[in-house]
Amino acid sequence: MKNYIINKTREFLRFMVYILLPLIGGGWVGVSCNDFLTIYPTDRIVAEDFWKTKSDVEQMVDGTYQSMLSYDIQERAIIWGAFRSDELIKYSAYSDNTLDNIEGVNLLPTMKYCNWSAFYKVINNCNIVLNHAPGVMAEDPEFTEGDYQVVKAQMLALRSLCYFYLVRTFRDVPYSVKAVEDDSQIELLPQLSPGEVLQHCLDDLAAAEPYIMRTGAYGDWRDKGYFTRDAVHALMADIYLWRAAMTHNKSDYKQVIGLVDKVVAAKDQYYVENYTKSVTGEEDDSLHLYEAAEAFNMIFNNNNMNSHESILEWQYNGQNNSNKALENYYYQSGNEDNYKSTSIVMASSLFATPKKDGTQIYISTNDYRFWNNVYGANSDEAEQLSIRKMVDASGNTVSPILGTGATKSNSRQFKEFRQNWIVYRFTDLLLMKAEALVETAADSTDAVTLQKAFDLVKAVNDRSMTKNAGDKLVFTDYGTMASMEQLVLDERERELCFEGKRWFDLMRYSYRHMTGVNINQRLADTDAWPALYNPMLKLIARKYSGGGGEAVTYKMKNETQLYWLIREGELKVNSLLKQNPGYQIVETISKN
């Protein structure tokens, strides 16, 4: 027993040194945050001694997922995916020149949001596990080939998600599958085109698919906190949808449809096997969506439990990994002793009183989401509204029948801000399929395909409406490809607002109408960039009540303006990197 305790103590201490201390420090000790692919163990001897048991591997896998919970990554999920779009604005009383510049389309290479190092740290963690895990099979008989294949699949999937974020944000990015564990292993890497990086991701996900666990196989939080087969299919569908928008390739849209169908079938099978009836109480409901009156609470609160509609959520426990970025940006900024009673960003006035002319997000006061996603809904004069989704203290669903929105409260604890971030959920996938179906329609006379797309949108929309609402969607109002495309885009905004999706949705919308896009060529290798789709720019500009929208239409001219610049420090470290050429950089950046 004494030897057992000693061995377990040593195992724990090795783990603490190897993974927890670097994570607590926000990065690996002794390394500049600007260095490229900088993530090093603090002690190489410990590293060599660590990879001995199945438990060592499991701890490193968990630690790699934990590294996705960093403030920097959550912050960028909000800024990259939502703030640049039409749904968010900076709170008017909050002073932040960087956010002001982003809203004015004045991106600079010194901005903190141009820093991609947090994602490359996770990528390198994945590579470290992939590098060492095979050797553990020879050290520990309990770590079998099957165990290794599951671990490998996990790391391939998580790495692919990180690269997908980077491609959508920077377009041309360095790609590495090698683990960097000391300074002798650092390589200067050039950027690859998105076509190359996305193909690597799809290949890795295809390799992971046979070995990844089915949803429900873990029987605990990992069913939604780790990559499962449904999550792999969701990410593959998302990547195919992105690539199809850039290339206009219908075969990729068909891949999206097939992958979403796999998720729908797997979800239905799971509930057939585990429930006597659908969670909605309908025997023939193959989608198993929550009822409107309970959806908000069950998806975004649910007593801090994972929603059955979620596919992948980052798991915050509110103690050693509180979701501080979500708290600061959506709830209240500051710290425990000196907090500000409002957030950094707010919902734009587009979320105020519904209108059917396309100028507002919601078109009906019978929509539960209108009342629940923001505070102060149904305001005619509000130019900015506080976000309620994911940060409300009560989680109670507000009924449209009451005809009044929720009043903002700051009663939620600042400490232990336990709120998961949803990466993928079921309705997101349904609307991905609807988007793909519209693009596979032969033309506006292909009523069969357009009807299929409409039915999916209607399923998502109907579940959010009051029973017997007289203003539900009608197919004949959206009988063309163009109007159906717009319907899908609008429904994604109503359903997924503030979840880090909107800017990427608008990018796909623009790409589908752009000509001359070369997914296999880097932006810096040409000076002929395709023009942006003007209706997309108008959607972004409409969040400004004054003349601020003019900056969007005036400054955003071509494909280069869709992407962020590479942070100045990265260019100094890696001489092979080429800056996004769409922005005029006044200051000459020297490279070492």
C-alpha positions as CSV (number, residue, x, y, z in Angstrom):
1,M,0.0,0.0,0.0
2,K,2.9,2.4,0.9
3,N,4.5,1.8,-2.5
4,Y,1.2,2.3,-4.2
5,I,0.7,5.7,-2.5
6,I,4.3,6.7,-3.4
7,N,3.8,5.8,-7.0
8,K,0.5,7.6,-7.3
9,T,2.0,10.7,-5.7
10,R,4.8,10.7,-8.2
11,E,2.4,10.2,-11.0
12,F,0.3,13.2,-9.8
13,L,3.4,15.4,-9.4
14,R,4.6,14.5,-12.9
15,F,1.2,15.5,-14.2
16,M,1.2,18.8,-12.2
17,V,4.6,19.8,-13.6
18,Y,3.9,18.7,-17.2
19,I,0.4,20.0,-17.8
20,L,-1.3,22.0,-15.0
21,L,1.4,24.6,-14.3
22,P,1.8,25.7,-17.9
23,L,-2.0,26.0,-18.2
24,I,-2.4,28.0,-15.1
25,G,0.3,30.4,-16.3
26,G,-1.6,31.0,-19.5
27,G,1.2,29.5,-21.6
28,W,4.4,27.6,-21.2
29,V,6.9,29.2,-18.9
30,G,9.8,31.2,-20.2
31,V,8.5,31.8,-23.7
32,S,7.4,35.0,-25.4
33,C,3.7,35.0,-26.4
34,N,4.7,36.2,-29.8
35,D,6.9,33.3,-30.7
36,F,5.6,31.0,-33.4
37,L,4.2,27.7,-32.2
38,T,5.6,28.3,-28.8
39,I,4.7,25.6,-26.4
40,Y,7.4,23.8,-24.5
41,P,7.5,21.5,-21.4
42,T,9.1,23.1,-18.4
43,D,11.3,20.1,-17.8
44,R,12.4,17.7,-20.5
45,I,13.4,15.0,-18.0
46,V,9.9,15.1,-16.7
47,A,8.6,14.8,-20.2
48,E,10.7,11.7,-20.9
49,D,9.6,10.1,-17.6
50,F,5.9,11.0,-18.0
51,W,4.7,8.8,-20.9
52,K,4.5,5.5,-19.1
53,T,0.9,4.6,-18.3
54,K,-2.6,4.8,-19.8
55,S,-3.4,7.3,-17.1
56,D,-0.6,9.6,-18.4
57,V,-2.2,9.6,-21.8
58,E,-5.7,10.2,-20.5
59,Q,-4.4,13.1,-18.4
60,M,-2.7,14.7,-21.4
61,V,-5.8,14.3,-23.5
62,D,-7.9,16.0,-20.8
63,G,-5.3,18.7,-20.5
64,T,-5.4,19.3,-24.2
65,Y,-9.1,19.8,-24.1
66,Q,-8.6,22.0,-21.1
67,S,-6.3,24.2,-23.2
68,M,-9.3,25.0,-25.4
69,L,-10.9,26.7,-22.4
70,S,-8.4,29.5,-22.2
71,Y,-9.6,33.1,-22.0
72,D,-7.8,33.9,-25.3
73,I,-9.7,31.3,-27.3
74,Q,-13.1,32.1,-25.9
75,E,-12.4,35.8,-26.4
76,R,-11.5,35.2,-30.1
77,A,-14.5,32.9,-30.6
78,I,-16.6,36.0,-29.7
79,I,-14.6,38.7,-31.6
80,W,-13.8,36.7,-34.7
81,G,-17.1,35.0,-35.1
82,A,-19.6,37.5,-33.8
83,F,-18.3,41.0,-33.2
84,R,-17.3,41.8,-36.8
85,S,-20.8,41.0,-37.9
86,D,-24.1,42.9,-37.7
87,E,-25.2,41.4,-34.4
88,L,-22.8,42.9,-31.9
89,I,-21.6,46.4,-31.1
90,K,-19.3,47.8,-28.4
91,Y,-21.2,49.1,-25.4
92,S,-21.2,52.9,-25.9
93,A,-20.0,53.7,-22.4
94,Y,-17.1,51.2,-22.6
95,S,-13.7,52.7,-23.6
96,D,-11.7,50.5,-25.9
97,N,-9.8,51.9,-28.9
98,T,-9.2,48.4,-30.4
99,L,-12.9,47.6,-30.6
100,D,-13.6,51.1,-32.0
101,N,-11.0,50.4,-34.7
102,I,-12.6,47.1,-35.5
103,E,-16.0,48.7,-35.9
104,G,-14.4,51.3,-38.1
105,V,-12.8,48.6,-40.3
106,N,-9.3,49.8,-39.2
107,L,-7.5,46.5,-38.5
108,L,-3.9,46.9,-37.3
109,P,-1.2,44.2,-37.0
110,T,-0.6,45.2,-33.4
111,M,-4.2,44.3,-32.3
112,K,-4.3,41.5,-29.7
113,Y,-7.1,39.8,-31.6
114,C,-4.6,39.2,-34.4
115,N,-2.7,36.8,-32.1
116,W,-3.2,33.2,-33.1
117,S,-0.9,31.6,-30.6
118,A,-3.6,30.2,-28.3
119,F,-4.9,28.0,-31.1
120,Y,-1.4,26.9,-32.1
121,K,-0.7,26.0,-28.5
122,V,-3.7,23.6,-28.6
123,I,-2.5,22.3,-32.0
124,N,0.9,21.6,-30.5
125,N,-0.6,19.9,-27.5
126,C,-2.4,17.6,-29.9
127,N,0.8,16.9,-31.8
128,I,2.6,16.1,-28.5
129,V,0.0,13.5,-27.6
130,L,0.1,12.0,-31.1
131,N,3.9,11.9,-30.8
132,H,4.1,10.1,-27.5
133,A,0.9,8.0,-27.2
134,P,2.1,5.2,-29.5
135,G,5.1,4.4,-27.2
136,V,2.9,4.0,-24.2
137,M,1.5,0.8,-25.6
138,A,4.9,-0.8,-25.1
139,E,5.1,0.5,-21.5
140,D,1.6,-0.3,-20.2
141,P,-0.4,-3.4,-21.4
142,E,-3.6,-1.7,-20.3
143,F,-3.1,0.9,-23.0
144,T,-4.2,-1.1,-26.0
145,E,-4.2,-0.5,-29.7
146,G,-7.9,0.3,-29.5
147,D,-7.3,2.9,-26.7
148,Y,-4.6,4.5,-28.8
149,Q,-6.8,4.7,-31.9
150,V,-9.5,6.5,-29.8
151,V,-6.9,9.0,-28.5
152,K,-5.5,9.5,-31.9
153,A,-8.9,10.2,-33.3
154,Q,-9.6,12.7,-30.6
155,M,-6.4,14.7,-31.2
156,L,-6.9,14.6,-35.0
157,A,-10.4,16.1,-34.6
158,L,-9.4,18.7,-32.1
159,R,-6.5,19.8,-34.2
160,S,-8.7,20.1,-37.2
161,L,-11.1,22.3,-35.4
162,C,-8.3,24.7,-34.4
163,Y,-7.1,24.8,-38.0
164,F,-10.6,25.5,-39.2
165,Y,-10.9,28.5,-36.9
166,L,-7.5,29.8,-38.2
167,V,-8.4,29.3,-41.9
168,R,-11.7,31.2,-41.5
169,T,-10.0,34.0,-39.6
170,F,-6.6,34.4,-41.4
171,R,-7.2,32.4,-44.6
172,D,-3.5,31.4,-45.3
173,V,-1.9,29.9,-42.2
174,P,1.1,27.7,-41.3
175,Y,0.3,24.0,-41.0
176,S,2.3,21.7,-38.7
177,V,1.8,18.1,-37.5
178,K,5.1,17.9,-35.7
179,A,5.4,18.3,-31.9
180,V,7.6,21.1,-30.7
181,E,8.9,20.2,-27.3
182,D,12.2,22.1,-27.1
183,D,13.8,24.9,-29.0
184,S,15.8,22.6,-31.3
185,Q,12.6,21.4,-32.9
186,I,11.3,24.8,-34.0
187,E,10.8,25.1,-37.7
188,L,9.9,28.3,-39.7
189,L,6.9,27.4,-41.7
190,P,5.3,29.3,-44.6
191,Q,1.5,29.7,-44.9
192,L,-0.5,27.2,-46.9
193,S,-3.6,28.1,-48.9
194,P,-7.0,27.3,-47.4
195,G,-7.5,24.6,-50.0
196,E,-4.4,22.7,-48.7
197,V,-5.2,23.1,-45.0
198,L,-8.8,22.2,-45.3
199,Q,-8.0,19.1,-47.2
200,H,-5.6,18.0,-44.5
201,C,-8.4,18.6,-41.9
202,L,-10.9,16.5,-43.9
203,D,-8.3,13.7,-44.4
204,D,-7.6,13.7,-40.6
205,L,-11.3,13.6,-39.8
206,A,-12.0,10.8,-42.2
207,A,-9.2,8.9,-40.5
208,A,-10.7,9.6,-37.1
209,E,-14.3,8.7,-38.0
210,P,-14.1,4.9,-37.6
211,Y,-12.4,5.1,-34.2
212,I,-14.1,8.0,-32.5
213,M,-16.6,7.1,-29.8
214,R,-20.4,7.3,-30.4
215,T,-22.4,10.0,-28.6
216,G,-23.5,8.4,-25.3
217,A,-20.7,5.8,-25.2
218,Y,-18.9,7.6,-22.4
219,G,-22.0,8.0,-20.2
220,D,-20.8,11.3,-18.7
221,W,-19.9,14.9,-19.6
222,R,-17.4,13.6,-22.2
223,D,-20.4,12.7,-24.5
224,K,-20.6,16.4,-25.2
225,G,-17.3,17.6,-23.9
226,Y,-15.1,15.4,-26.1
227,F,-15.3,14.8,-29.8
228,T,-17.8,12.1,-30.6
229,R,-18.7,10.7,-34.0
230,D,-21.5,13.2,-34.2
231,A,-19.1,16.0,-33.5
232,V,-16.7,14.8,-36.2
233,H,-19.5,14.7,-38.7
234,A,-20.6,18.2,-37.6
235,L,-17.1,19.6,-38.1
236,M,-16.7,17.8,-41.5
237,A,-20.1,19.2,-42.6
238,D,-19.0,22.7,-41.6
239,I,-15.7,22.4,-43.5
240,Y,-17.3,21.1,-46.6
241,L,-19.9,23.9,-46.4
242,W,-17.1,26.5,-46.2
243,R,-15.1,25.0,-49.0
244,A,-18.2,24.7,-51.2
245,A,-18.9,28.4,-50.7
246,M,-15.4,29.3,-51.9
247,T,-15.3,26.9,-54.8
248,H,-19.1,26.7,-55.8
249,N,-18.6,22.9,-55.9
250,K,-21.9,21.1,-55.6
251,S,-20.3,17.8,-54.6
252,D,-19.1,19.4,-51.4
253,Y,-22.7,20.6,-50.7
254,K,-23.9,17.0,-51.2
255,Q,-21.3,15.9,-48.6
256,V,-22.8,18.3,-46.1
257,I,-26.3,16.9,-46.7
258,G,-25.0,13.3,-46.2
259,L,-23.0,14.1,-43.0
260,V,-26.0,15.9,-41.4
261,D,-28.2,13.0,-42.3
262,K,-25.8,10.8,-40.4
263,V,-26.1,13.0,-37.3
264,V,-29.9,13.0,-37.6
265,A,-30.0,9.2,-37.9
266,A,-27.6,8.7,-35.0
267,K,-29.6,11.0,-32.8
268,D,-32.8,9.3,-33.6
269,Q,-31.3,5.9,-33.0
270,Y,-30.0,7.0,-29.6
271,Y,-33.4,8.1,-28.5
272,V,-35.1,5.0,-29.8
273,E,-32.7,2.9,-27.8
274,N,-32.8,5.0,-24.6
275,Y,-36.3,6.5,-24.4
276,T,-39.8,5.1,-24.7
277,K,-40.9,8.2,-26.6
278,S,-39.4,11.4,-28.0
279,V,-38.3,14.0,-25.5
280,T,-41.0,16.2,-27.0
281,G,-43.7,13.7,-26.4
282,E,-44.3,12.9,-30.0
283,E,-43.8,9.4,-31.1
284,D,-43.0,10.3,-34.7
285,D,-40.6,13.2,-34.0
286,S,-37.3,12.1,-35.5
287,L,-35.6,15.4,-34.7
288,H,-36.3,15.3,-31.0
289,L,-36.2,19.1,-30.5
290,Y,-37.2,20.7,-27.2
291,E,-40.5,22.4,-27.1
292,A,-40.4,26.2,-27.5
293,A,-41.3,26.9,-23.8
294,E,-38.4,24.9,-22.5
295,A,-35.7,25.2,-25.2
296,F,-34.0,28.4,-23.9
297,N,-33.6,27.1,-20.4
298,M,-32.6,23.5,-21.4
299,I,-30.0,24.6,-24.0
300,F,-28.4,27.6,-22.3
301,N,-28.9,26.9,-18.6
302,N,-30.1,23.5,-17.7
303,N,-28.6,23.6,-14.2
304,N,-25.2,23.7,-15.8
305,M,-25.7,20.4,-17.5
306,N,-25.2,19.6,-21.2
307,S,-28.2,19.9,-23.4
308,H,-29.4,16.9,-25.4
309,E,-29.5,19.1,-28.5
310,S,-25.8,19.9,-28.1
311,I,-23.2,18.0,-30.0
312,L,-20.0,19.6,-28.7
313,E,-19.6,22.0,-25.7
314,W,-16.5,23.3,-24.0
315,Q,-16.9,22.3,-20.3
316,Y,-16.5,25.0,-17.7
317,N,-16.9,23.9,-14.1
318,G,-16.8,27.4,-12.6
319,Q,-13.9,26.7,-10.3
320,N,-10.5,26.3,-12.0
321,N,-11.8,27.1,-15.5
322,S,-14.6,29.8,-15.2
323,N,-15.7,31.2,-18.5
324,K,-14.3,34.7,-17.8
325,A,-14.3,35.8,-21.4
326,L,-18.0,35.1,-21.9
327,E,-18.7,36.8,-18.6
328,N,-16.7,40.0,-19.5
329,Y,-18.0,40.4,-23.0
330,Y,-21.6,39.4,-22.5
331,Y,-22.4,39.9,-18.8
332,Q,-20.3,42.3,-16.8
333,S,-16.7,43.3,-17.2
334,G,-14.1,43.9,-14.5
335,N,-13.2,41.6,-11.6
336,E,-14.7,40.3,-8.4
337,D,-13.9,43.4,-6.3
338,N,-14.3,46.1,-9.0
339,Y,-16.7,45.0,-11.6
340,K,-18.6,47.1,-14.1
341,S,-22.3,46.4,-14.1
342,T,-22.5,46.0,-17.9
343,S,-20.7,44.0,-20.6
344,I,-18.1,44.9,-23.1
345,V,-20.3,44.3,-26.1
346,M,-24.1,44.6,-26.6
347,A,-26.6,43.3,-29.1
348,S,-27.3,45.8,-31.9
349,S,-30.7,47.5,-32.3
350,L,-31.5,44.9,-34.9
351,F,-32.8,42.7,-32.1
352,A,-35.4,45.3,-31.0
353,T,-39.0,45.3,-32.2
354,P,-39.7,42.7,-34.9
355,K,-40.4,43.9,-38.4
356,K,-41.2,41.9,-41.5
357,D,-39.4,44.2,-43.9
358,G,-36.0,42.6,-43.3
359,T,-34.6,45.5,-41.3
360,Q,-34.8,43.6,-38.0
361,I,-33.6,40.1,-36.9
362,Y,-37.0,38.8,-35.8
363,I,-40.2,39.1,-37.7
364,S,-42.7,38.0,-35.1
365,T,-43.4,38.7,-31.5
366,N,-44.6,35.1,-31.2
367,D,-41.0,34.0,-31.4
368,Y,-39.6,32.9,-28.0
369,R,-36.1,33.7,-29.1
370,F,-37.0,37.3,-29.6
371,W,-38.0,37.7,-26.0
372,N,-35.3,35.5,-24.5
373,N,-32.0,36.2,-26.3
374,V,-31.8,39.9,-25.1
375,Y,-33.0,42.0,-22.2
376,G,-35.4,44.7,-23.0
377,A,-37.0,43.1,-26.1
378,N,-39.8,44.9,-27.8
379,S,-38.1,48.3,-27.4
380,D,-38.7,50.7,-30.3
381,E,-36.0,53.2,-29.2
382,A,-33.1,51.0,-27.9
383,E,-29.9,51.3,-30.0
384,Q,-28.2,48.6,-28.0
385,L,-29.5,45.8,-25.9
386,S,-27.9,43.7,-23.2
387,I,-27.4,40.0,-24.1
388,R,-29.4,37.5,-22.1
389,K,-28.5,34.3,-23.9
390,M,-25.9,32.2,-22.0
391,V,-25.5,34.7,-19.2
392,D,-28.9,35.1,-17.5
393,A,-28.9,34.3,-13.9
394,S,-32.3,32.6,-13.7
395,G,-32.4,30.8,-17.0
396,N,-36.2,31.1,-16.9
397,T,-37.9,31.1,-20.3
398,V,-39.9,34.3,-21.0
399,S,-43.2,33.6,-22.8
400,P,-44.3,35.7,-25.7
401,I,-47.8,35.5,-24.3
402,L,-46.7,37.8,-21.5
403,G,-45.8,40.5,-24.0
404,T,-42.9,41.8,-22.0
405,G,-39.2,41.0,-22.0
406,A,-36.9,40.1,-19.1
407,T,-35.4,42.8,-17.0
408,K,-31.6,42.7,-16.7
409,S,-30.2,41.6,-13.4
410,N,-26.6,41.5,-12.2
411,S,-27.4,38.8,-9.6
412,R,-25.4,36.1,-11.2
413,Q,-22.2,35.3,-9.2
414,F,-19.1,36.9,-10.6
415,K,-17.1,34.0,-9.0
416,E,-17.5,30.6,-10.4
417,F,-19.0,31.7,-13.7
418,R,-19.9,28.2,-14.9
419,Q,-21.2,28.5,-18.5
420,N,-20.3,26.1,-21.3
421,W,-19.6,27.4,-24.8
422,I,-21.5,25.5,-27.4
423,V,-19.4,24.7,-30.5
424,Y,-22.0,22.7,-32.3
425,R,-25.7,21.9,-31.6
426,F,-28.4,20.1,-33.5
427,T,-30.3,23.0,-35.0
428,D,-27.0,24.4,-36.3
429,L,-26.6,21.2,-38.3
430,L,-30.1,21.2,-39.6
431,L,-29.6,24.7,-41.0
432,M,-26.3,23.7,-42.5
433,K,-28.1,21.1,-44.4
434,A,-30.8,23.6,-45.5
435,E,-28.1,25.9,-46.8
436,A,-26.5,23.1,-48.7
437,L,-29.8,22.0,-50.2
438,V,-30.5,25.5,-51.5
439,E,-27.2,25.5,-53.3
440,T,-27.8,22.0,-54.9
441,A,-31.1,23.1,-56.3
442,A,-31.0,23.1,-60.1
443,D,-32.7,26.5,-60.3
444,S,-35.6,28.3,-58.8
445,T,-38.0,25.9,-60.5
446,D,-36.5,23.0,-58.5
447,A,-39.4,23.1,-56.0
448,V,-38.6,19.7,-54.6
449,T,-35.2,20.6,-53.3
450,L,-36.2,24.0,-52.2
451,Q,-39.1,22.5,-50.2
452,K,-36.7,20.2,-48.4
453,A,-34.6,23.2,-47.4
454,F,-37.7,25.1,-46.3
455,D,-39.0,22.2,-44.2
456,L,-35.7,22.2,-42.2
457,V,-35.9,25.9,-41.6
458,K,-39.5,25.7,-40.7
459,A,-38.8,22.9,-38.2
460,V,-36.3,25.1,-36.4
461,N,-38.6,28.1,-36.6
462,D,-41.8,26.4,-35.6
463,R,-40.3,25.0,-32.4
464,S,-39.5,28.5,-31.3
465,M,-43.0,29.9,-32.0
466,T,-46.0,29.9,-29.7
467,K,-48.6,27.3,-30.5
468,N,-51.1,28.3,-33.1
469,A,-49.1,31.4,-34.1
470,G,-50.7,32.8,-37.2
471,D,-47.4,34.2,-38.6
472,K,-45.4,31.0,-39.1
473,L,-43.3,30.5,-42.3
474,V,-45.1,29.7,-45.5
475,F,-43.2,28.1,-48.5
476,T,-44.8,30.2,-51.2
477,D,-43.3,33.3,-49.6
478,Y,-39.8,31.9,-50.4
479,G,-40.2,30.3,-53.7
480,T,-36.9,31.2,-55.4
481,M,-33.3,30.1,-54.7
482,A,-32.4,33.7,-53.7
483,S,-35.2,34.1,-51.3
484,M,-34.6,30.7,-49.8
485,E,-30.9,31.4,-49.4
486,Q,-31.9,34.6,-47.5
487,L,-34.3,32.7,-45.4
488,V,-31.7,30.2,-44.2
489,L,-29.2,33.0,-43.5
490,D,-31.9,34.9,-41.5
491,E,-33.0,31.8,-39.5
492,R,-29.4,31.0,-38.6
493,E,-29.1,34.5,-37.1
494,R,-32.3,34.1,-35.2
495,E,-31.3,30.7,-33.9
496,L,-27.6,31.0,-33.4
497,C,-27.1,34.7,-32.5
498,F,-24.1,35.5,-30.2
499,E,-22.8,31.9,-30.6
500,G,-19.8,32.9,-32.7
501,K,-21.4,31.9,-36.0
502,R,-22.6,35.1,-37.7
503,W,-19.4,36.5,-39.3
504,F,-18.5,33.2,-40.8
505,D,-22.1,32.8,-42.1
506,L,-21.8,36.2,-43.8
507,M,-18.4,35.2,-45.3
508,R,-20.0,32.1,-46.8
509,Y,-22.9,34.2,-48.1
510,S,-20.4,36.6,-49.8
511,Y,-18.2,33.8,-51.2
512,R,-21.2,32.1,-52.9
513,H,-21.7,35.2,-55.0
514,M,-18.0,36.0,-55.7
515,T,-16.2,35.1,-58.9
516,G,-12.4,34.6,-59.3
517,V,-11.8,33.1,-55.8
518,N,-8.8,30.8,-55.8
519,I,-8.9,28.5,-52.8
520,N,-5.5,27.0,-53.7
521,Q,-3.6,30.4,-54.0
522,R,-2.4,32.5,-51.1
523,L,-3.7,36.1,-51.0
524,A,-0.1,37.5,-50.9
525,D,0.8,35.7,-54.2
526,T,-1.5,37.8,-56.3
527,D,-2.7,41.4,-56.6
528,A,-6.0,40.6,-58.2
529,W,-8.5,39.9,-55.5
530,P,-12.3,39.2,-56.2
531,A,-14.7,41.9,-55.1
532,L,-17.0,41.3,-52.1
533,Y,-20.8,40.7,-52.5
534,N,-22.4,44.1,-51.9
535,P,-25.6,42.7,-50.2
536,M,-23.3,41.1,-47.6
537,L,-21.7,44.5,-46.8
538,K,-25.2,46.1,-46.4
539,L,-26.1,43.5,-43.8
540,I,-23.0,44.3,-41.8
541,A,-23.5,48.0,-42.1
542,R,-27.1,48.0,-41.0
543,K,-26.1,47.6,-37.3
544,Y,-25.0,51.3,-37.3
545,S,-27.8,53.7,-36.6
546,G,-25.7,56.7,-37.7
547,G,-23.1,57.0,-40.5
548,G,-20.8,54.3,-39.2
549,G,-21.9,51.9,-41.8
550,E,-20.2,53.9,-44.5
551,A,-16.8,52.6,-43.3
552,V,-17.9,49.1,-44.1
553,T,-19.1,49.7,-47.7
554,Y,-16.2,52.1,-48.4
555,K,-13.3,50.1,-46.9
556,M,-14.3,46.5,-47.5
557,K,-13.7,46.1,-51.2
558,N,-12.3,42.6,-51.8
559,E,-11.5,39.2,-50.4
560,T,-8.5,40.4,-48.4
561,Q,-10.8,42.5,-46.1
562,L,-12.6,39.4,-44.9
563,Y,-9.6,38.4,-42.9
564,W,-7.5,39.6,-40.0
565,L,-3.9,40.6,-40.3
566,I,-1.1,38.5,-38.9
567,R,0.2,39.9,-35.6
568,E,3.3,42.0,-36.0
569,G,5.3,39.9,-33.5
570,E,4.7,36.7,-35.6
571,L,6.2,38.4,-38.7
572,K,9.3,39.4,-36.8
573,V,9.8,35.8,-35.6
574,N,9.0,34.0,-38.8
575,S,10.5,35.5,-42.0
576,L,8.5,33.1,-44.2
577,L,5.2,34.6,-43.3
578,K,3.5,37.1,-45.6
579,Q,1.1,39.7,-44.3
580,N,-2.5,40.0,-45.5
581,P,-1.9,42.4,-48.5
582,G,-5.3,44.0,-48.3
583,Y,-4.4,46.5,-45.6
584,Q,-1.9,49.3,-46.1
585,I,0.6,49.0,-43.3
586,V,2.2,52.4,-42.7
587,E,4.9,51.2,-40.4
588,T,7.6,49.0,-42.0
589,I,7.9,45.7,-40.1
590,S,11.4,44.4,-39.9
591,K,12.0,40.7,-39.9
592,N,14.7,38.9,-38.0
